Amino acid sequence: MAPYEADAQLAYLSRKGIADLIITEDSDLMAFGAKKMLYKLDFSTMIGSELNLDEVSSSREANFQWFTHCMFLTTCILSGCDYLNQINGIGIKTAQKSIGRVTTFRGFLGELGNKIN
């Protein structure tokens, strides 16, 4: 149990191979680059969901195969995060498609600006 936000530290331990698995209530660890997580573990049934960063690229929901970590992180932020309000109408699929087209946050803002004008 970590007080406050330990996501970045836990992800670092995962990336360095010090931690094999992180038990978490928060999928934000993927954005920080954590390799493998046990998500939403119910301690009464001992059932949770495994999240594996290496398997994200083969997801049927969104294609991240050629994304850099920066593009993946930008997609995560655009789809909603703990620190900002979510942009109306932008979920993970829309964010992934947009970043796949423009590759950067600046490009996304330019694309968004064109839709508004």
N, C-alpha and C positions, 0 to 999 in steps of 0.2 A: 504494500500500500504506500503510495507516494502522495504527500500533501501537494496541493497546487498542481501545476502542469509539469509533468515529468516526461512528456512525449518525446522531446528532442533527445534527452539523455537515454531513454530506453531504446529509441531507434538507433542511436549511435552504438550501443552495446550489441544490438542485433547486427548492424552492418559490419562491425568488427569481428563477429563470430563469437563474442563473449556470452551472449544470450541466444539460446536456440529457439525460444518461443516466448512471446509476451502475452500475458493474459490481460485483456483490456475491455473496457466498456465503450471505447471510443475508436473509430476507424481512422482517426486523424494520423495515427502512427504510420499508415501507408504513405501519406504525403511526406513524412519525414524520412522515408526509406527503410522502415522496418521490414525485415524479410518475411517473418511468419508470426501470425498472431492467433490467439484463441479469443474470439470476439463474443461478447454477451454470454459468458459462461453462467449458467444457472447452477449454483452450488447445491441446490436440493436434488436436482436430477443429474448433475454433472454433464449437462449437454450444452454445447455452444457451437459456434461456427468457426471453422478454420479459414483464415484469410492468408493467402500466400502471394506475395508481391510478384514472384516469378510467373504465377498463373494468370495474372491480370492481363497480360498481353494476349492470351488465348481466349479471353472472355467473349461470349457471344453477344453480350450487352453492348460493349464498346470495344473498338479495335485500337489498342495501344501498342501494337507490334513495333512500329518504327518511332514511337515517341521517345524523346529524351526525358530525363528525370524532370528537367525544368518545364517541359510541355505538360507532363503528367501533373506536376505540382500546380501549374497554372489552371489546368482543368479542374483540379480539386478545389482550388480557391474560388473559381468562378461558379462552381456548382453549390457553394455554400460552405462556410467555415465558422468556427467559434468566435472569430474576431470581427466579422463584418455581417451586415444583413445580406440575405440572399437577394440576387437580382431576380425580379419577377419574370417568370417564363424561362429561366435558365436552370436546368437540372444537369445531371451528369452526362446524359446523352447529347444534349444541345451544346454543352461546354466542350465535350470531346470533339464533336463534329466541327465546331468553330475553330478550335485550336488546331485541329488537323488541317484545316484550310489555310489559316493565317500564321500558324506556328508560334506566335508571341502574343503577350497581353496587349502590347501596343497595337498590333495588327487587329486584335479583337475589338479594341476601342475604335479604331478606324472603321471597321466593318459595322459596328454598332452605330456610329455617327452617321454613316451613309443611310442606315435604315430609318433614323430619326428625321433626317433632312428631307 
